[in-house]
């Protein structure tokens, strides 16, 4: 592994992202059955996860480390698998996720 992933800050952030993802995915299927407060907490976790992912992607983008560049490339390929056109800017994906979270929150508040 290159210097990027040896950073204590990066390791901590990746661990936090992984833990948040696990928790969010575990609760996603039961979202409709949750109490309102639990739904709002879930949405807060989604917002936090998205922000951490955005920061990590920015860090990957700014790094010259070969392993960071490789991970960034893999992330770019993963959005193609999700159906986005080749070369789609990740900011478009992040923006779409923000809009989805916002709509979910509005649905709860309605």
C-alpha positions in Angstrom: 0.0 0.0 0.0 1.2 3.5 -0.8 1.6 6.4 1.6 -2.1 7.5 1.2 -3.5 4.4 2.9 -0.8 4.4 5.5 -2.1 7.7 6.9 -3.8 7.3 10.3 -6.5 9.9 9.3 -7.3 8.0 6.1 -7.5 4.7 7.9 -9.8 6.2 10.5 -12.0 7.8 7.9 -12.3 4.6 5.8 -13.2 2.7 9.0 -15.9 5.2 9.8 -17.2 5.1 6.3 -17.3 1.3 6.4 -19.1 1.3 9.8 -21.7 3.9 8.6 -22.3 2.0 5.4 -22.9 -1.3 7.3 -25.3 0.4 9.7 -27.2 2.3 6.9 -27.5 -0.9 4.8 -28.7 -2.9 7.7 -31.5 -0.4 8.4 -32.4 0.4 4.9 -34.9 -2.5 4.4 -36.8 -1.6 7.6 -36.9 2.1 6.9 -40.6 2.2 6.1 -41.5 0.4 9.4 -39.3 2.7 11.6 -40.7 5.3 13.9 -40.4 8.9 12.6 -37.5 9.7 14.9 -35.6 6.6 13.8 -36.2 7.5 10.2 -34.8 11.0 10.8 -31.8 9.5 12.5 -31.3 7.1 9.5 -31.4 10.1 7.2 -28.8 12.0 9.3 -26.6 8.9 9.0 -27.1 9.0 5.2 -26.1 12.6 5.1 -23.0 11.9 7.2 -22.0 9.0 5.0 -22.4 10.9 1.8 -20.3 13.8 3.2 -17.6 11.4 4.3 -17.6 9.7 0.9 -17.4 13.0 -0.9 -14.4 14.1 1.3 -12.7 10.7 0.7 -13.2 11.0 -3.1 -11.7 14.5 -3.0 -8.7 13.2 -1.1 -8.3 10.4 -3.6 -8.6 12.9 -6.5 -5.9 15.1 -5.0 -3.4 12.3 -4.2 -0.5 11.3 -6.4 -0.3 7.9 -4.6 -0.7 5.0 -7.1 -3.0 3.1 -4.8 -5.3 6.2 -4.3 -5.4 6.7 -8.1 -6.3 3.0 -8.5 -9.2 3.3 -5.9 -10.4 6.4 -7.6 -10.5 4.6 -10.9 -12.3 1.7 -9.4 -15.0 4.1 -8.0 -15.4 5.7 -11.4 -15.9 2.2 -12.9 -18.4 1.3 -10.3 -20.7 4.2 -11.3 -20.7 2.9 -14.8 -21.9 -0.5 -13.5 -24.7 1.4 -11.8 -25.8 2.7 -15.2 -24.1 6.1 -15.5 -22.4 7.0 -18.7 -18.7 6.4 -19.0 -16.8 9.5 -17.7 -19.6 10.7 -15.5 -18.3 13.1 -13.0 -18.7 11.8 -9.4 -20.1 15.2 -8.4 -23.2 14.3 -10.4 -23.6 11.1 -8.5 -23.1 12.9 -5.2 -25.6 15.6 -6.2 -28.2 12.9 -7.1 -27.7 11.2 -3.8 -28.2 14.5 -2.0 -31.5 15.1 -3.9 -32.7 11.6 -3.0 -31.9 12.1 0.7 -33.6 15.5 0.6 -36.7 14.0 -1.0 -36.8 11.2 1.6 -36.6 13.8 4.4 -39.4 15.8 2.8 -41.6 12.7 2.6 -41.1 12.1 6.3 -41.9 15.7 7.1 -45.0 15.7 5.0 
